[in-house]
Amino acid sequence: MKLDALTIFPEYLQPLRAALLGRAIDRGLIEIGVHDLRDWTYDVHRAVDDAPYGGGPGMVMKPQVWGEALDAVCTDRSRLIVPTPAGRPFTQAMAREYAEEEHLVFACGRYEGIDQRVFDDAARRMPVDEVSIGDYVLVGGEAAVLVMVEAVVRLLPGVLGNPVSAEQDSFSDGLLEGPSFTRPEVWRDLAVPDVLRSGNHARIDRWRRDQALERTFHRRPELLDRLADELDAHDRAVL
Ligand SMILES: N#Cc1c(-c2ccc3ccn(Cc4ccc(CN5CCOCC5)cc4)c3c2)n[nH]c1N
């Protein structure tokens, strides 16, 4: 998979070359290109923004610069992903969908966002997704790109040391992850639950699902609504 990101702060995306992602690059599993949007400016000030039509706070990113940058980076095999507070919520299902793509291009906006015509024009040639990573307001799209790239790349074959964990992701079965424990058996008078040391894997699996159900009920009850018809009698008794 090839991933490209366009930004006015390329240094912000250097973490894409660290740790797990860096090892995936070194092993040839992915290619990551980070491009400075100002490389497609031609004025002395290298301007990328201008005042919004219709008034309003802040500045909007100019369509000409973005248009030329996307023309240079995108191909007919690209999918354009645009982080924005006004986007569709980014989910594990979208991460799995993106992991099947050949070429992902991320457009990192700043200021109050990017002129909408950039996406309308790009949509003439490729899929364009305007996506939000959560209901809070950031200063730009770069942090969202770090989140989405990590969520996508970890799903690619060979990237995770333990591929089963990607399939067993808590969001994959619709529930939150339950608690985890490791040695020592007792720490600051707090003991590991006996069931986890029982060696009875049927009991352990049941206990873990019960913990996941309870945690989901208390922290994300709306996730249970979607699972209603998948819960068995025991699950319902736990809730
Ligand atoms: N993904 C993602 C993001 C982003 C995100 C992503 C990309 C850009 C590019 C610029 N910004 C800053 C910016 C701030 C304020 C505003 C105005 N609106 C905000 C909401 O209330 C109305 C007014 C617009 C843009 C970005 C923010 N924020 N939160 C997410 N989950």
The ligand as a Gaussian input file, in Angstrom:
#p B3LYP/6-31G(d) Opt

LIG

0 1
 N      -10.729000      14.762000      11.565000
 C      -10.890000      15.722000      12.193000
 C      -11.128000      16.795000      13.100000
 C      -10.780000      18.154000      13.061000
 C      -10.107000      18.937000      12.006000
 C       -9.683000      18.331000      10.817000
 C       -9.132000      19.096000       9.808000
 C       -8.989000      20.468000       9.974000
 C       -8.520000      21.521000       9.148000
 C       -8.619000      22.710000       9.853000
 N       -9.149000      22.396000      11.069000
 C       -9.400000      23.390000      12.117000
 C      -10.795000      23.830000      12.147000
 C      -11.228000      24.424000      13.307000
 C      -12.521000      24.940000      13.369000
 C      -13.359000      24.844000      12.288000
 C      -14.699000      25.493000      12.340000
 N      -15.800000      24.664000      12.763000
 C      -15.436000      23.693000      13.805000
 C      -16.660000      22.959000      14.297000
 O      -17.645000      23.924000      14.738000
 C      -18.052000      24.819000      13.706000
 C      -16.854000      25.581000      13.191000
 C      -12.952000      24.205000      11.143000
 C      -11.638000      23.712000      11.061000
 C       -9.379000      21.073000      11.173000
 C       -9.937000      20.322000      12.192000
 N      -11.234000      18.717000      14.192000
 N      -11.839000      17.776000      14.931000
 C      -11.808000      16.599000      14.296000
 N      -12.356000      15.412000      14.766000

